[in-house]
Amino acid sequence: MTGLRYVYAVCRPFGTPLQAQLTGIGGAPPALVRHHGLVAVVSTVPEADFSEEALKARLEDLDWLAATARAHQGVIDALTTVTTPLPLRLATVFRDDSALRTMIETREDSFRRLLDRLDGRVEWGVKVYLEEEPAAEPAPAAAAKPASGRDYLRRRREQSHAREDKWQRAEAFARSLHERLSAPAEDHRLHPPQNAALSGAAGRNVLNAAYLVPRAHSEEFVELVDRTKDEAPGIRVELTGPWAAYSFSGEDAAAEEVR
């Protein structure tokens, strides 16, 4: 079976070996391709799954996509413990090592600049959700029935205004939180709110942000987020990380399925 070179990340040479039991896509162990003082972390994948034509179909298979993203992320997580990786997009493949080395030469200056900028830094993700209200107890039939059409419209307006007020409070909290978290972070990215139908997360996503934080200051950043979690009833704050700095590498689509 013909194989392609799947590339997880580019980094500088590192001395600490990766875990012996680490596997990547399809259970293959990652290998290192060195070129011009940079290292590409790769594994061999079947062309039947990763050729351009095959990927068009494969990317419609959500189970396959999720499994591939988890395996990709597992290699990136392992790299993050021993070096600063520059993650590449999910399903970045090359015909052979020669084509891979050509890519490294073409992007060498950009890779070096990004690795210098990201060295010793990690990404933290913060999401804010307006939680759904529990279903109300059914009212007695007599009380539930509006006395008139005007009464019905009044109730609808009150419900609409209450929902709008909650949404505005959630947005104000999210803006305030983002300002506070941006101060200790070196950089930040505001991503589009997640679709609940796709993410499976409960509630309405108000803030979906990433923060670039020096690894040495991560504990303080986590404590800052933790102090905000009980500030606003009905609003949930979720912290994820530390991640490799996907959102600041120009390759941030690589682990969207798992972050």
Phi and psi in degrees as a GROMACS rama.xvg file:
@    title "Ramachandran Plot"
@    xaxis  label "Phi"
@    yaxis  label "Psi"
@TYPE xy
-69.6634  138.557  THR-2
-117.106  152.416  GLY-3
-115.632  159.302  LEU-4
-90.9739  112.775  ARG-5
-92.7861  128.505  TYR-6
-110.678  123.698  VAL-7
-87.0895  -44.4074  TYR-8
-163.407  163.032  ALA-9
-118.687  139.044  VAL-10
-150.539  178.294  CYS-11
-85.5089  160.787  ARG-12
-56.075  142.167  PRO-13
-133.825  149.198  PHE-14
-90.9972  -27.8776  GLY-15
-78.5194  125.458  THR-16
-69.4281  151.849  PRO-17
-71.5833  160.92  LEU-18
-56.7922  136.04  GLN-19
-61.5057  -32.447  ALA-20
-90.5366  4.14972  GLN-21
-66.7069  132.221  LEU-22
-128.124  155.54  THR-23
-115.139  -140.174  GLY-24
-59.3321  130.2  ILE-25
66.2981  17.1393  GLY-26
81.7455  3.51472  GLY-27
-78.2032  137.613  ALA-28
-71.7942  142.949  PRO-29
-71.4734  149.322  PRO-30
-125.197  168.678  ALA-31
-115.281  130.778  LEU-32
-114.596  114.145  VAL-33
-96.1284  137.735  ARG-34
-160.682  126.387  HIS-35
53.5863  39.7427  HIS-36
76.6389  8.12214  GLY-37
-117.256  161.985  LEU-38
-127.522  127.291  VAL-39
-100.86  131.043  ALA-40
-97.3888  120.446  VAL-41
-136.605  167.817  VAL-42
-149.478  165.937  SER-43
-94.0128  130.683  THR-44
-126.075  154.688  VAL-45
-71.4483  135.732  PRO-46
-62.7103  -28.4098  GLU-47
-61.2367  -24.3585  ALA-48
-101.591  -28.4547  ASP-49
-117.83  6.27741  PHE-50
-66.5557  161.97  SER-51
-56.5623  -42.9296  GLU-52
-69.0593  -42.7799  GLU-53
-65.5358  -36.8333  ALA-54
-63.8963  -33.3373  LEU-55
-56.8991  -40.8493  LYS-56
-77.975  -41.7335  ALA-57
-61.6905  -37.573  ARG-58
-70.1784  -10.7347  LEU-59
-87.4444  -11.4246  GLU-60
-91.6061  100.296  ASP-61
-64.9203  -34.2418  LEU-62
-65.991  -44.4491  ASP-63
-63.3724  -42.9388  TRP-64
-62.1682  -43.3951  LEU-65
-65.5472  -42.3818  ALA-66
-64.7939  -40.3429  ALA-67
-65.6813  -42.4571  THR-68
-64.2093  -38.5303  ALA-69
-65.4581  -42.1969  ARG-70
-65.6042  -42.014  ALA-71
-58.0896  -48.5992  HIS-72
-64.616  -34.4964  GLN-73
-60.3566  -40.3086  GLY-74
-67.9904  -42.6404  VAL-75
-61.9038  -42.9046  ILE-76
-60.3066  -41.808  ASP-77
-64.8186  -40.4707  ALA-78
-63.6882  -36.8352  LEU-79
-63.3161  -24.0229  THR-80
-78.572  -16.1048  THR-81
-119.983  -14.1844  VAL-82
-161.978  -176.226  THR-83
-103.29  102.748  THR-84
-85.9954  151.772  PRO-85
-107.49  95.9765  LEU-86
-66.3105  141.129  PRO-87
-98.9782  167.184  LEU-88
-64.8563  152.665  ARG-89
-54.9485  135.377  LEU-90
66.7339  37.8879  ALA-91
-83.7171  112.443  THR-92
-130.618  154.316  VAL-93
-133.482  155.758  PHE-94
-61.9126  -40.7889  ARG-95
-161.845  -178.941  ASP-96
-66.2558  -29.2152  ASP-97
-63.8032  -44.0763  SER-98
-66.1045  -35.9046  ALA-99
-64.4361  -44.0775  LEU-100
-64.6408  -35.2066  ARG-101
-62.5404  -42.0977  THR-102
-61.3488  -43.5537  MET-103
-60.5783  -43.2469  ILE-104
-63.2672  -40.2222  GLU-105
-64.7451  -37.2673  THR-106
-107.341  13.5214  ARG-107
-56.2326  -49.3725  GLU-108
-61.7787  -42.7226  ASP-109
-63.9933  -43.5749  SER-110
-58.3112  -45.4551  PHE-111
-64.9637  -41.5108  ARG-112
-62.263  -45.2891  ARG-113
-65.6232  -42.0953  LEU-114
-64.408  -37.3889  LEU-115
-63.3657  -42.6371  ASP-116
-68.2384  -37.7405  ARG-117
-91.0348  -7.33422  LEU-118
-56.0422  127.022  ASP-119
75.6874  14.5069  GLY-120
-124.372  152.203  ARG-121
-132.922  165.077  VAL-122
-104.934  133.647  GLU-123
-115.165  136.75  TRP-124
-105.041  137.421  GLY-125
-129.811  126.009  VAL-126
-122.426  141.354  LYS-127
-119.082  132.022  VAL-128
-123.906  138.474  TYR-129
-86.0212  112.259  LEU-130
-73.3208  148.917  GLU-131
-73.923  142.568  GLU-132
-76.2664  143.094  GLU-133
-63.927  148.978  PRO-134
-60.8661  133.563  ALA-135
-74.0855  152.681  ALA-136
-64.8902  136.682  GLU-137
-61.5329  134.391  PRO-138
-82.5886  153.975  ALA-139
-54.8753  146.725  PRO-140
-56.4887  -41.5229  ALA-141
-64.8299  -40.3798  ALA-142
-75.5531  -30.8915  ALA-143
-74.2864  -30.7366  ALA-144
-75.5328  122.625  LYS-145
-65.4379  146.14  PRO-146
-69.0879  -27.5753  ALA-147
-158.324  172.592  SER-148
-61.7615  -36.2605  GLY-149
-64.3808  -40.45  ARG-150
-64.8289  -39.5067  ASP-151
-61.3458  -45.604  TYR-152
-64.937  -36.9256  LEU-153
-62.4754  -45.0588  ARG-154
-60.9801  -42.2239  ARG-155
-63.2979  -39.8469  ARG-156
-65.2112  -41.3038  ARG-157
-62.8091  -42.6316  GLU-158
-64.5911  -41.132  GLN-159
-64.8655  -42.3129  SER-160
-65.4663  -37.7197  HIS-161
-64.6267  -42.4152  ALA-162
-64.3852  -41.2875  ARG-163
-64.982  -40.6156  GLU-164
-61.9222  -43.1925  ASP-165
-64.0564  -41.4148  LYS-166
-64.3198  -41.7255  TRP-167
-65.4684  -38.6045  GLN-168
-65.149  -39.5673  ARG-169
-65.134  -41.4545  ALA-170
-65.5285  -39.8648  GLU-171
-64.5467  -40.8873  ALA-172
-63.2126  -43.0621  PHE-173
-63.1045  -41.6603  ALA-174
-63.1761  -43.8097  ARG-175
-63.8761  -43.5654  SER-176
-63.1674  -44.2118  LEU-177
-60.155  -41.1146  HIS-178
-62.3015  -42.256  GLU-179
-67.2084  -39.1858  ARG-180
-77.0776  -26.5781  LEU-181
-69.2551  -27.1045  SER-182
-61.8397  -50.4867  ALA-183
-81.3116  -12.2999  PRO-184
-84.4142  150.414  ALA-185
-80.1434  -24.9653  GLU-186
-160.684  165.702  ASP-187
-150.317  160.792  HIS-188
-135.967  134.991  ARG-189
-102.349  112.62  LEU-190
-91.8685  158.532  HIS-191
-60.666  146.4  PRO-192
-55.2506  143.823  PRO-193
-76.688  144.324  GLN-194
-79.998  120.481  ASN-195
-60.3297  -33.1256  ALA-196
-65.3267  -29.6053  ALA-197
-91.0372  -40.1076  LEU-198
-80.1802  -27.2518  SER-199
78.4665  1.32119  GLY-200
-77.7737  141.888  ALA-201
-77.3223  144.747  ALA-202
91.8651  176.089  GLY-203
-102.095  123.291  ARG-204
-73.8245  119.402  ASN-205
-100.892  -37.6478  VAL-206
-133.539  133.304  LEU-207
-136.375  92.0712  ASN-208
-127.553  154.07  ALA-209
-123.992  142.924  ALA-210
-128.995  132.788  TYR-211
-93.1554  117.593  LEU-212
-130.02  135.108  VAL-213
-57.1128  135.255  PRO-214
-53.9876  -37.2283  ARG-215
-66.3816  -20.305  ALA-216
-106.213  8.78792  HIS-217
-64.898  -37.0705  SER-218
-60.9309  -43.4974  GLU-219
-64.4542  -37.7297  GLU-220
-64.8508  -44.1697  PHE-221
-62.0011  -41.8768  VAL-222
-63.0391  -38.1478  GLU-223
-62.6106  -44.3713  LEU-224
-63.7487  -44.2937  VAL-225
-59.3238  -34.7205  ASP-226
-69.1594  -17.8347  ARG-227
-92.4242  -9.75267  THR-228
-67.6181  -22.61  LYS-229
-110.265  15.4821  ASP-230
-74.1904  -33.1104  GLU-231
-129.047  107.264  ALA-232
-58.0707  140.293  PRO-233
82.8899  2.16889  GLY-234
-122.407  130.542  ILE-235
-110.004  132.588  ARG-236
-110.883  126.752  VAL-237
-119.259  133.371  GLU-238
-114.036  132.613  LEU-239
-129.22  151.092  THR-240
130.42  -173.989  GLY-241
-77.3967  142.133  PRO-242
-111.852  161.372  TRP-243
-59.6327  153.76  ALA-244
-81.5331  64.3615  ALA-245
-54.937  -47.4345  TYR-246
-69.0664  -11.7065  SER-247
-117.191  10.0212  PHE-248
-106.858  -7.04195  SER-249
79.8628  5.17595  GLY-250
-126.064  35.3236  GLU-251
-72.6281  -4.09327  ASP-252
-79.4349  -6.53758  ALA-253
-65.136  -37.8726  ALA-254
-124.192  27.2274  ALA-255
-60.8657  -26.421  GLU-256
-71.6925  -21.5273  GLU-257
-119.534  -11.0107  VAL-258
